[in-house]
């Protein structure tokens, strides 16, 4: 038995454990860097629609095209959220990339974030006041001001940390950013999902398993992974995929 086959069986076993206990694990999907209608976006929208998986689509406000809003207007399972302002790096060479870092005056950064939220709200039929910082990085000093701009949630990557507004992080990234820049090894990704399910089973207060994707750079392995993941987690109530409104408590 290959590691990939074994890992998918481990996921099925983890889901069965939840079912046997009369419980249902929760998942959510965030996809980043949307600006325009594209063939990869159509593929993501179609796949998730077939499987009944809501999508939090992180849209870059400064570059978002009206055609994108029109494309999503008839897709009730897709919600636009705010992906910074222009996805521009302002960190100096040698530092990790950041748009929302401490490298510019806070008033400038917050002004852009206010403008970004307003633009997403105006453009898209379905949007939510969730901030997704580009590169999943934001200066901690900015976070207390987000609620005053109208944001109700913040989504980065990794374990949750104390924050003055609701934090809904993604926890599993399917892309190999530091290697092939394609999809990571399926067995490794599934192992992370199973670990998240096991932790949530032991501690019901833990947040849902958040899967992070980037439709514009998916290779066939990434699409194959998502097909298989949705196939296993959606039938017969094996798992519950929720949208942004549920994550924000609406």
N, C-alpha and C positions, 0 to 999 in steps of 0.2 A: 504494500500500500504506500503510495507516495505521500510525502508530508502534506501536500495541498489537500488531497482527499481526506487524510486523517484530520486535518484542521477543521474542514467543513463538518465532519462528523462530530468533532468536539463542540462546534457551535450548535449543531442540532441537539446534542446531549444537554448543553447548558439551557437551551430553550425548553427542552422537555422537563428539566428540573423545575423551572419556573412554573410550567403548566401543571405539573404534579402538585405543586404547593398552592394552586389556585391563584397564581399571580401572573402578571403580564409585564415584561420588561419594556421600557420606553426608549426609543431611538429618535434622533432627529438628524436632518441633512442640511448642511450649509455648503453652498457652492459660491466661489469667489470670482471677482474680476469681470463681471458682465458689463458691457457697454453697448452692444449692438446685437441684432439678430444674426445668428451664424448657424451653419450646419451642426457644429457640436452642441450648441444650445438647443436646437431642435431635437437632437438625439436625447439630450438630458430630459427635456420637457416631455417627450414622448415616452421614454422609459419610466419616468416617475409617475406619469399619468396612468399608464397601464397597471402599475403596481399599487396605486393609491398612496404614494409617498409624497408628503408635502415638501416643498423646497424653500429654504430661506436663501434667496439669491442676492448676494452682496454686489450691489451696483455702484460703480464709480461715478458720483454725481456730475463732476465737471465734464465728463466725456460721454455721458449717457445720451443715446440718440432717441429721438421720438419714435423711430421705427421699433425700438426695443419695447417701449411702452405699449405700442399698438400690438406687437406680437404677443405680449403677455396678458393683454386685456381679457382674452377669452380662456385664460388658464387659471382657474380658481385655486389650484393647489400650489401656485407659485406666488411668494410674497417678496417684494423688493425691500431690502434693508440697506443701510448707508455704509458704503465702503470708503470711509475717509472723505477726502474731497477730490483730489486729482491723482492719487497714488504716486506722488512724486517723492523721491528720497531727498531729505534735507540734512541727513547726517554726513559728516565729513568722511573722506576716504579712510578706511581702516576700521570704521565702526559699522555695526549692523545697520541695515537700512531701516529708516524710520521717516514717516511723514508727520506723525503726531508726537515727536520727541521734544526734548527741551532745547532744540537748536534755534527756535524762533520765539518771538514774544508770545506768551500764552494768549493774549487778546487776539493775535492774528490767527492762531490755530483754532481757537474757539469760534471766531467769526466764520471761518471756513466750514466748521462742523455745523454751525447754525444754518448756514447757507445750503449745505449739503442735505440736511434733513428737510428743509423747506422744498428744495427742488425735487427730491424723491417723492415727497407727499403730493406735490402738484402734478408730477408726471405720471405716476403709476396708480392704476385703479386699486391695487392692493399693495399696501406698504405697511411697515411697522417701524416704530422709533427705536430700532436696535442699531447700535454702532459696532461695526466690524473694522477695527484698525488695520490698515494695510500692513502686511508682514506680521500681523498679530501683535503689534507693539504700540504702546501708548505711554506717555509720561504719566506716572501715578499722580502727579500734582494737578493734572487736568481733570481727573475723574470726578472729583466732588462737584465740578461745575456742569457736568453733563445733564443732570436732571433739570437744571435751570434753563437749558437750551431746548428741553422737550424730549430728551431721550429717556426711555424707560428701562433700557438694558444695554449691556456691553458684552460682546463676544470676542474672545481671543482664542488661544489654544493652550491646553494643558489643564492641570488640576485647578479647581476653583480656589480663589483667594478671597479674603474679606474685602468687600467693596461697598460704597455708599449707594449703589443701585444694583438691580438684579444682574448677576453675572451668569451667562449661559455659554460656557466655553465648549468648543469642539475638543474631542479627546483622541480621535483617531484620524490621521492624515493618510490618504492612500498613495500620495505621490512621493517618489524618491528624489527629493530636491537636491541632495548632496551627492548623488551618484548618477544613475542613468537618466534622471529627470523624466522617467516614465513611471509606470505603476510599481509600487513596492512588491516584494514577494508576497503572494497571497496568503501563505501560511503565517507569515509574520503579522500581517494586518488582522487576520482572523484571531490570532492568539491575543492581540490587544483587545479586540472586541469581547472575547470570552472572559478575559481578565476583568474588563469593565462590568460584564454581566455578573460574574461571581462576586465582585465587590458590592454591586448593587443588591444582590440577593442577601448578602450578609448585613448590609446597612441600607435600609429603605430610604434614608434621607439623602443618599448620594444622588447627584444629578444624572440625567439620562446619558446614554452613550451618544456622543455627537460626532458624526462622520463628516469629514472635510474633503471636498472635491474642488477641482478647477477644470471645468469643462473644456476650456480653450486648449489645454495642453494634454488632454487624455490620449493615451495610446490605446490600442485594442485590448491590451491586458487590463487597463483601467475599466473600460466598458464591460469586459467579461466579468471582472470582479463585482461590479455593481449589479449586473444581471443576476449573478449567483447569490449575492447577499440579499437582494430583495426577494428572490425566489424562496429562500429559506426562512426569512423573517416575517413575511407578510401573510402566508396562507393560514387559515383556521385560527387567527388570533395569536399566532406564535409570538409576535411582537407588535407593539403599537408605535407607529411613526407619527410624530406630532409636528405641528407647525409652530410658527413664531408666536402666535397668540397664546397658545397653551404654555409656551416657555415663559412668557411674560406675565402669566397669571390671568389672562383675559378669558 
